[in-house]
């Protein structure tokens, strides 16, 4: 009698089917929104999820300028970047970033939730964030989903 009646199935790059998903970020909390986006980019919603393979979907985020923060984070939180020059450390609050480049808030949060290696970089390249409701990916026929349907 065969005691092991099942086999562990690992996804292969050739077998992976990537869908195009569109998410509306209007009035969504940044952390909750981005954790669901990272979940989709990793492919954890699929039955053949394999941790060492990029099996996630392509995700389009629209209305990124209309995300919201809870509490006092919109003024208290700080984004830090370094220009590369001496004394070139720069600070910005989410309120300032949302006024200049609103896509960066979502991109920064999602990037922090992905693996910090080549695999994470490949997953991050499948994220497309737009400040308004227009996007140039109509040819891919993206499927609009609600965040309640993700997990």
N, C-alpha and C positions, 0 to 999 in steps of 0.2 A: 504494500500500500504506500502511495506517495503521501508523505506527511506534509509536504509543502505544496499546496494545491494552487498557489498563486505566484506570480512573478512580479517583481517590482519593475514598473515601466518607466523608463527615463525618456524624456522628449529629446529629439534630435533636431538640429537646425533645419533640416529639409522638411520635417513633418509639421513644423509650427505654422499655424494660420493666424496672421495678425489682422485684427479688425481695426477700423477707424471709429473712435468714440469721441463724441462731442459733449462737453460739460459746461453748463452755464454757471458761472461763479457769482452771479448777482446775489447780494445779501447772504453770502455764505461766510462762515467763520474760517479764517485762513488755515489754522492748524488742522481742523477736521476735514476741510476741503483737500488740503495737500496730502494728508495721510491716505485718503481714498485714491487720489491720483497716483501716488507712489505704489499703492496696492495694485492698481491696474497696470502700471508700467512694468512692474516686476512679473506680472502674470499669475499672481496668487489666486485669482478668481477662476482659473482654469483647472480642469481635472488632471491634466498632465503637467502640472507645475514641477519644474526641476530647478533647484537652487543655483546650479552652476551654468545654466543656459538662459539666454535672453528670450523668454517666451511670452513677453507682455505685448499689449496692444499699443497702437499709436493713439495718443490722447491730444485732443484739441480743447483748449480752455478759452472760452469767450467771456467778455465783460469782466476782465481781471481788475479793472479800475474801480469796480463796485464791490469789492470784497470788504469784510469788516473785521475789526479786532475787538476782543472783549476786554473789559476793564480799562486800565490806563495805558495799555500797551502801545496805542497809536502814538503816544508822546514819550513814553518811558523807554521803550525798546530802542536799541541802537544797532544799525548795520555798520560794520567797519570794513573798509578796504584800504589797500595800500597802493600808492601810485608807482612805487619803485624808486622814488627819489628820497633823499634824506629829508626827514620831517614831513613825509608825504602821507601820513596816516589820516584818513578822512572818515568822518562820522556822519550818519544821516538817520533820522527817525523815519518810521513808516509813513508818517504824514508827508514828509518831504519827498520820499521815494514815490509815493502814489501820485504826487503832482507832476514829477518829471518823467519817470519811466515806470508806470504801474505794473508792467509785466514782471519786473524784477522781483517783486514781493513774492509772487507765486513760484517763480523759477527758483529763487533762493531757498524757500521752504522745502520744495520738492527735492531739490538736489541734496539737501541735508538729510533726507529720509531714504536716499538710495545708497547702495553699497559704494564704498570709497575705493574703487578699482576700475579696471578697463570695462568690466561688465556693467558697472554703474554708469560709466560714461556712455556706453552704447544704449542703455535704457533712457538716459537723460536726453539723448538726441531724438527720441521719439515723442518728445513733449513739445507742443506748439501752443504758445500763450499769446493772446491778443487782448488789447485793452478794451476794444469795442465789440460789437456783435457781428462784425464782418470778418470773414476769413477766406483765404484763397484755396481751400481744400474741398470745394464742392464736387470736383471730379472723382474724388475717392468715395463719395457717397457715405459720409459718416453717419453713424447711428447715435441719436441723442438719447442719453440716459440720465436718470435722476440719481443723486447721491444715495438715496435710500435703497436703490437697487444694487449697489456695488457689493456690499458684504452680506 
